[in-house]
Amino acid sequence: MASLHLLSRVAYVIAALAVGAGVAWWARGKPQLAPALPSAPVLSVEKLGRLVTLQVNYSDVIEVDIKRIQDIPYTPFELRLGGTKVLLVARGDCTIGTDLSKAKYENVNSDARTLKLVLAAQPVLNARISHEPREKGGSYFYAISTHGLEPFIPDSKNRVQATNAALAKAQSTLQAVCASPSFGSEARKNAEQVLTVAMAATGWTPILEWR
């Protein structure tokens, strides 16, 4: 009987080991549930840098007349010797956008996947007068004329000053045109459309605000 009792105990131990091994094998073989993933990260728009949303083409005729004047010593008067007149056909363009590196997030709700995206209201401008050849759409001097005694004065100082003044005036005029509120409003509207679509693609619904 003792031997039978011992055999029973041995059989019990073996069975227990078998069950334990089976449970361990089942635990290893059973697919493990993946931990819950965190909400998708917000699209990091600030890493996109500058976003250009509008391009404006520019063309204008710039007129500049630089007088050559000689002061009369010891008097408050001056002598007008002549001058140089320049007509410049100015062509160029400007791009308008926003600096996304200054963007900020507010009221982020990960459950509802909504947020407020605050953007810099000050537009970023890049205006340039084209110096390409005329046949490629660049600026060109339509006429350069002199009057008075200017044609008889050997140095070209006045003529150089007139051409440089025309180019500078064209650049400043282009910048003023591109800074108009209507272009700024259109650029912001385009930026809102682009950013809303981009963030919606990641599952987020943004409210955009310009400050």
C-alpha positions in Angstrom: 0.0 0.0 0.0 2.9 2.3 0.8 4.3 1.7 -2.6 0.9 2.5 -4.2 0.6 5.6 -2.1 4.1 6.7 -3.1 3.3 6.0 -6.8 0.2 8.1 -6.4 2.2 11.0 -5.0 4.7 10.7 -7.8 1.9 10.6 -10.4 0.3 13.7 -8.7 3.6 15.6 -8.9 4.1 14.6 -12.5 0.6 15.7 -13.4 1.1 19.0 -11.6 4.3 19.6 -13.5 2.6 18.7 -16.7 -0.3 21.1 -16.0 2.2 23.8 -15.0 4.2 23.3 -18.2 1.0 23.4 -20.2 -0.1 26.6 -18.6 3.3 28.2 -19.3 3.2 27.1 -22.9 -0.3 28.4 -23.3 0.7 31.7 -21.8 3.6 32.0 -24.1 1.6 31.0 -27.2 -1.4 33.2 -26.5 -1.3 36.5 -28.4 -0.6 39.3 -26.0 -2.8 42.4 -26.1 -0.7 45.4 -27.3 -0.7 48.3 -24.8 -3.0 51.1 -25.8 -1.3 53.5 -28.1 -1.3 57.2 -27.1 -3.2 59.7 -29.2 -1.6 60.5 -32.5 0.8 63.4 -32.0 -0.2 66.9 -33.2 1.1 67.8 -36.6 4.2 69.8 -35.7 3.5 72.7 -38.0 6.2 74.8 -36.3 8.8 72.5 -37.9 7.6 73.4 -41.4 9.2 76.9 -41.1 8.0 79.4 -43.6 4.8 78.7 -45.4 4.3 80.7 -48.7 0.6 81.0 -49.6 0.5 83.8 -52.1 2.6 85.1 -55.0 2.0 88.5 -56.6 3.4 89.5 -59.9 4.4 93.2 -60.4 4.9 95.5 -63.3 5.1 99.3 -63.4 6.8 102.2 -65.1 9.0 104.2 -62.8 10.0 107.7 -63.6 12.9 109.5 -61.9 14.4 112.9 -62.7 17.7 113.7 -60.9 18.7 117.4 -61.1 22.3 118.4 -61.3 22.7 121.4 -59.0 25.6 123.7 -58.2 25.6 125.8 -55.1 26.5 129.4 -55.5 29.1 130.2 -52.8 28.3 132.6 -50.0 24.6 132.8 -51.1 21.5 130.8 -50.3 20.9 130.2 -54.0 21.8 127.3 -56.3 22.4 127.0 -60.0 20.5 124.3 -61.9 22.8 122.9 -64.6 20.5 120.2 -65.9 19.6 116.7 -65.1 18.9 113.1 -66.1 15.5 111.6 -66.5 15.0 107.8 -66.4 12.0 105.7 -67.4 12.3 102.1 -65.9 9.9 99.3 -66.8 10.0 97.5 -63.5 9.0 93.9 -63.3 9.2 91.6 -60.3 7.2 89.6 -57.8 6.7 89.0 -54.2 5.7 86.1 -52.0 3.6 86.4 -48.9 3.3 83.8 -46.2 3.6 83.1 -42.5 6.4 82.0 -40.2 5.2 78.7 -38.8 8.1 78.5 -36.4 6.2 81.0 -34.3 3.1 78.9 -34.2 1.7 77.9 -30.7 -0.8 75.4 -29.5 -3.6 76.1 -27.0 -6.6 74.3 -25.6 -5.3 70.9 -26.8 -8.0 68.2 -26.2 -6.5 64.8 -27.0 -9.8 62.9 -26.5 -11.8 65.1 -28.9 -8.7 65.7 -31.0 -9.3 69.4 -31.2 -6.9 72.3 -30.6 -6.4 76.0 -31.2 -3.4 76.9 -33.4 -2.2 80.4 -32.9 -0.3 81.9 -35.9 1.8 85.0 -36.3 -0.4 87.7 -37.8 2.6 89.6 -39.2 3.1 88.4 -42.8 6.4 87.4 -44.2 7.3 89.2 -47.3 9.9 88.6 -49.9 9.8 91.2 -52.7 12.3 91.3 -55.5 12.7 93.3 -58.7 13.7 91.0 -61.5 17.1 91.7 -63.1 16.7 89.0 -65.8 17.1 90.0 -69.4 14.2 91.9 -70.9 13.2 88.9 -73.2 12.9 86.7 -70.1 10.5 89.1 -68.3 13.1 91.1 -66.5 13.2 94.9 -65.8 14.7 97.3 -68.3 15.3 101.0 -68.8 12.9 102.3 -71.5 14.6 105.7 -71.8 17.5 107.6 -70.3 17.6 111.3 -71.3 19.5 114.3 -70.2 18.6 118.0 -70.3 20.3 121.3 -69.7 24.0 121.2 -69.5 24.1 117.6 -68.4 25.1 116.2 -71.9 28.2 118.4 -71.8 29.3 117.3 -68.3 31.9 114.5 -68.8 31.3 112.6 -65.6 28.4 110.1 -65.4 27.7 110.6 -61.7 24.2 112.0 -62.2 23.2 109.3 -64.7 24.3 106.5 -62.4 22.5 108.2 -59.5 19.3 108.4 -61.6 19.3 104.7 -62.6 20.0 103.6 -59.0 17.3 105.8 -57.7 14.8 104.3 -60.2 15.7 100.7 -59.1 15.4 101.7 -55.5 12.0 103.3 -56.1 10.8 100.3 -57.9 11.8 98.0 -55.0 10.1 100.2 -52.4 7.0 100.5 -54.6 6.8 96.7 -55.0 7.2 96.2 -51.2 4.4 98.7 -50.5 2.1 96.9 -53.0 2.7 93.5 -51.5 2.1 94.9 -48.0 -1.5 95.9 -48.9 -4.1 94.5 -46.5 -6.0 92.8 -49.3 -3.0 90.6 -50.2 -2.3 89.9 -46.5 -5.9 88.7 -46.0 -5.8 86.5 -49.1 -2.5 84.9 -47.9 -4.0 84.2 -44.4 -7.1 82.6 -46.0 -4.9 80.4 -48.1 -2.8 79.4 -45.1 -5.9 78.5 -43.1 -7.1 76.2 -45.9 -3.7 74.5 -46.2 -3.3 74.0 -42.4 -6.8 72.8 -41.8 -6.6 70.1 -44.5 -3.1 69.1 -43.3 -4.2 68.7 -39.7 -7.5 67.0 -40.6 -5.4 64.3 -42.4 -3.9 63.5 -39.0 -7.3 63.3 -37.3 -7.2 66.7 -35.6 -9.7 69.6 -36.0 -8.0 72.9 -35.5 -9.3 76.4 -34.7 -7.0 78.9 -36.2 -6.3 82.3 -34.7 -4.0 85.1 -35.9 -2.2 87.2 -33.3 
